[in-house]
Amino acid sequence: MMPLSRDHDPAPARTPPAAVDRIEYIVRPSDDTWLIEHAGDRYGPYKNSREAMLFAIDAASKLGALGKNTCVRMTDEAGRLLTTWNYGVDRNPAVF
């Protein structure tokens, strides 16, 4: 058996910490209005995407201030989800 090198750490490698659950608010069109989806519930209708985004960011910001990992996502024209706002990274448009 080969001897261990001096820099060998006999302790087993640690597994990376589990990913923190992210709380998502999803803004999407619905007919001629906009909705926010969160935790299986729908909120709205909102007149336009901007109004829905402001409400979603406000809600996500409040949970983020409580230590939650929150983001707001929006569907693009092809129906793909795009992250548009992250708590702690992006500014809250309601406060500037």
Secondary structure, 3 states (H helix, E strand, C coil): CCCCCCCCCCCCCCCCCCCCCEEEEEEEEECCEEEEEECCEEEEEECCHHHHHHHHHHHHHHHHHCCCEEEEEEECCCCCEEEEEECCCCCCCCCC
